[in-house]
Amino acid sequence: MSDQNESIPQIERQVSKLESTATNLETLAALATRSSRTQEGRTLSDHAVDLRVKQFTLYRNKDKLQTDTKEWKAFTSALELVNHFIDEAVTDLKTIKEVQDSAARLLSVVTKIAAAFG
């Protein structure tokens, strides 16, 4: 059980990063909408809302999460990738498709993890 207690701060960091990612997706959605990319903006906004819901579920169940699973590793990897593409898209909206695709992948991975908690 001590290993689990030691991983709680790591889990909290990643869940906090997920919340920041959702906020950044909202910002990017607003930028896309301003640039007449309304559909892309809506998609990003929807992804942001969905990620916030999953973030809430993960946070509430942080004591049950395991960081040594392939699902958790896929989650952290997908989270990093989304943030990478968000950084690019903020300066060049041409890369917004990569943000959408990587956010959809992140949502898929985090949904699998959250599904274990109902």
C-alpha positions as CSV (number, residue, x, y, z in Angstrom):
1,M,0.0,0.0,0.0
2,S,2.9,2.4,0.5
3,D,3.7,2.2,-3.2
4,Q,0.2,3.4,-3.9
5,N,0.6,6.3,-1.4
6,E,3.8,7.3,-3.0
7,S,2.1,7.5,-6.4
8,I,-0.7,9.8,-5.3
9,P,1.4,13.0,-5.9
10,Q,2.3,11.7,-9.4
11,I,-1.4,11.0,-10.1
12,E,-2.4,14.4,-8.8
13,R,0.2,16.1,-11.1
14,Q,-1.1,14.3,-14.1
15,V,-4.7,15.0,-13.2
16,S,-3.9,18.6,-12.7
17,K,-2.1,18.6,-16.1
18,L,-5.3,17.1,-17.6
19,E,-7.3,20.0,-16.2
20,S,-4.8,22.5,-17.7
21,T,-5.0,20.7,-21.0
22,A,-8.8,21.1,-21.0
23,T,-8.4,24.8,-20.3
24,N,-5.9,25.1,-23.2
25,L,-8.3,23.3,-25.5
26,E,-11.0,25.8,-24.6
27,T,-8.6,28.6,-25.4
28,L,-7.7,27.0,-28.7
29,A,-11.4,26.5,-29.5
30,A,-12.0,30.2,-29.0
31,L,-9.1,31.0,-31.3
32,A,-10.4,28.6,-33.9
33,T,-13.9,30.1,-33.7
34,R,-12.5,33.6,-34.1
35,S,-10.6,32.4,-37.2
36,S,-13.9,31.2,-38.8
37,R,-13.1,27.6,-38.0
38,T,-16.3,27.1,-36.1
39,Q,-16.7,23.4,-36.5
40,E,-13.1,22.7,-35.3
41,G,-13.7,25.1,-32.4
42,R,-16.8,23.2,-31.4
43,T,-15.0,19.9,-31.6
44,L,-12.2,21.2,-29.4
45,S,-14.7,22.7,-26.9
46,D,-16.5,19.4,-26.7
47,H,-13.3,17.5,-26.1
48,A,-12.4,20.0,-23.3
49,V,-15.7,19.4,-21.6
50,D,-15.4,15.7,-21.9
51,L,-11.8,15.7,-20.5
52,R,-13.0,17.8,-17.5
53,V,-15.6,15.2,-16.7
54,K,-13.0,12.4,-16.9
55,Q,-10.6,14.5,-14.9
56,F,-13.1,14.8,-12.1
57,T,-13.6,11.1,-12.1
58,L,-9.9,10.4,-12.0
59,Y,-9.4,12.9,-9.2
60,R,-12.2,11.4,-7.1
61,N,-10.7,7.9,-7.6
62,K,-7.0,8.9,-7.3
63,D,-6.4,6.5,-4.4
64,K,-7.5,3.6,-6.7
65,L,-5.4,4.4,-9.7
66,Q,-2.3,2.5,-10.5
67,T,0.6,4.3,-12.3
68,D,2.4,1.1,-13.3
69,T,-0.2,-0.1,-15.8
70,K,0.0,0.2,-19.6
71,E,-3.3,2.2,-19.5
72,W,-1.7,4.8,-17.2
73,K,1.4,5.0,-19.3
74,A,-0.7,5.4,-22.5
75,F,-2.6,8.2,-20.7
76,T,0.5,10.2,-19.7
77,S,1.9,9.7,-23.2
78,A,-1.3,10.9,-24.9
79,L,-1.5,13.8,-22.5
80,E,2.0,14.9,-23.5
81,L,1.2,14.6,-27.2
82,V,-1.9,16.7,-26.9
83,N,0.0,19.4,-25.1
84,H,2.8,19.3,-27.7
85,F,0.2,19.9,-30.5
86,I,-1.6,22.6,-28.5
87,D,1.7,24.5,-28.2
88,E,2.1,24.3,-32.0
89,A,-1.5,25.2,-32.8
90,V,-1.5,28.3,-30.6
91,T,1.0,29.9,-33.0
92,D,-0.2,28.2,-36.2
93,L,-3.8,27.0,-36.5
94,K,-2.9,24.9,-39.5
95,T,-1.9,22.2,-37.0
96,I,-5.4,22.2,-35.3
97,K,-6.2,18.8,-36.9
98,E,-3.3,17.2,-35.0
99,V,-4.7,18.7,-31.8
100,Q,-8.2,17.3,-32.6
101,D,-6.8,13.8,-33.4
102,S,-4.5,13.7,-30.3
103,A,-7.3,15.0,-28.0
104,A,-9.6,12.3,-29.3
105,R,-6.9,9.7,-28.6
106,L,-6.4,11.1,-25.1
107,L,-10.2,11.1,-24.5
108,S,-10.3,7.4,-25.6
109,V,-7.5,6.4,-23.2
110,V,-8.8,8.4,-20.2
111,T,-12.3,7.0,-20.9
112,K,-10.9,3.5,-20.5
113,I,-9.3,4.3,-17.2
114,A,-12.3,6.1,-15.9
115,A,-14.7,3.3,-16.9
116,A,-13.2,1.2,-14.2
117,F,-14.9,3.5,-11.7
118,G,-18.4,3.5,-13.2
